[in-house]
Amino acid sequence: MAYQSSEIAQLRAQQEALDKQLAELKERETRQALNEIVAKMREYGISINELMGRKADSLSDEHSAKYRDPVTGSTWS
């Protein structure tokens, strides 16, 4: 059974408008947070690799080296 009253229709329209406002506000705050993060990364010279917990040159080392000493971190082929 579907409700037909105009009061319910009006409340649903208000709810849709609020949902849209909420989504827009969340998106704006997310963009602002990302901009702040990027600014801090630039300020402190933090790379994406460091952010992910990797050293800046670790990607190239991992692909070229066959062996790695877990104690010293030394690599060789």
N, C-alpha and C positions, 0 to 999 in steps of 0.2 A: 504494500500500500504506500503510495507516494503522498507526501504532505503537499498541500496545494496553497496554503495561506500566504498572503502577501507579506506577512510578518516574517515568515520563514525565508521567503525569497530575499527579503531585504537583509536579513541576518547573514545569509549565505553570500550575498554580494559584498557585505562588509568584511566577511571572513576572507574572501578572495582578495580584496584590496589589501587587507592586513598581511596576508601571506606574501603578496607581491612586494610590499614594503619591507617585510622581514628579509626576504631573499636578496633584495637590492642592498639593504644595510649590511647583511652578512658578507656579501661580495665586496662591498666597499671597504669594510674592516679587514677582510682577508688581503686585499690589494695593499692596504696601508701597512699591515704587518709585514708582508713580503718586501715592500719598499724599505722598511726600517731594517729588516734583516740584511738585505743587500747593502744598504748604507753602512751598517756595522761591519760587515765582511770586508768591504772596501777600506774602511777606516783602519781596521786591524790587519789588513793584508791576508785574510783567510780565504783559501781556495775552496772550490767545491770538493776536491779530494780530501782536504783536511776536515771539512764539514762531515764528510761521510766516514771519517775515521781512518783515512789512508794518507800516506805521505804523498807529496806532490809527484815524486818520481817513481812511486811504487808500481804504477801500471806498466811502465816500460820495463822495469826490472822483472816483474812477474812473467812477462811474455818472452823475454830473452834468456832468462836464467833457468837452467834445469834443476839446480839444487840450491837449497837455502839452509843456512845454519840457524836453527831456531834460537840459539843463545845470543849470537853476535849479530844476526841479521845479514851476514855475508852471503853473497850469491855467487854461483859459478856454473859453467856448462860442462 
